[in-house]
Amino acid sequence: MATLDRMDMGLRALHLLEGQRMAQRLYGEVIATQVVKPGRSEEEVDNRIALIARELFGIRSGLVGRRFVRSGPNTVVGGRWPERVIGAQDLVVLDFEPLLAPYETGFARTVALGDDPLGRRLLDDLAAVAAGARAAFRADDSLTGRELHARVRDLAAGTGRHTGSWHCGRLTGTAPVGHAEAVRPEVFIGPDNDLPLRRTLAEGWRAHWILQVHLVDGCGGRSAVHAELLDLA
């Protein structure tokens, strides 16, 4: 394999950033046009978002391999989840990872409907944990996956929450999985990754990471998710 140069590295970073820019624009359009509404089914919102993605970027829904809208109790369901109608006080997770598949990255946000103060507080806690994780990453050039994972768990505990996944992020280009036993620990921000996050991979690429913070409200039976590029943001 030819040695990768700075131009190769730069082009890959630009490719990842373009995916994030598209996701941010898509999310902004979804919010501005009030696509996520009580009374609409998750499938209907899926279809409306896919249509906006096609209009904005030429992405066709046939290229999307899985659904990307979860609401209420479906936010804590792993794997496939049952179809439901979005409720007036729901939290709704929008995970654009399927739409970003060609860009090998991920992006997720959680929308709070209605005026439920507990739901709003969960989103505030989510934002605080994500910001704390990013600050920890920026403060330590030698930070390992294990160390950042522990930091996220501590931050979540400080809000009175717990995390809803065994990891809190993954290497760009790595497919999300459900169980720690099925993965190589070095490609996830998890408890068994003792390698520095800032490193050059065996293939010659600089490692770029997606931060994924998943907080669970145990009493309310729901959760909230925040995901985006970690090291390029």
Buried (B, 14 or more C-beta within 10 A) or exposed (E): EEEBEEEBBEEBBEBBBEBBEBBBBBBEBBEEEEBBEBEBBBEBBBBBBBBBBBEEEEBEBEEBEEBBBBBBBBBBEEEEBEEBBBBEBBBBBBBBBBBBBEBBBBBBBBBBBEEBEEBEBBBEBBBBBBEBBBEBBEEBEEBBBBBBBBBBBEBBEEBEBBBBBBBBBBBBBBEBBEEBEEBEBBBBBBBBBEEBBBEEBEEEBBBBBBBBBBBBBEEBEBBBBBBBBBBBE
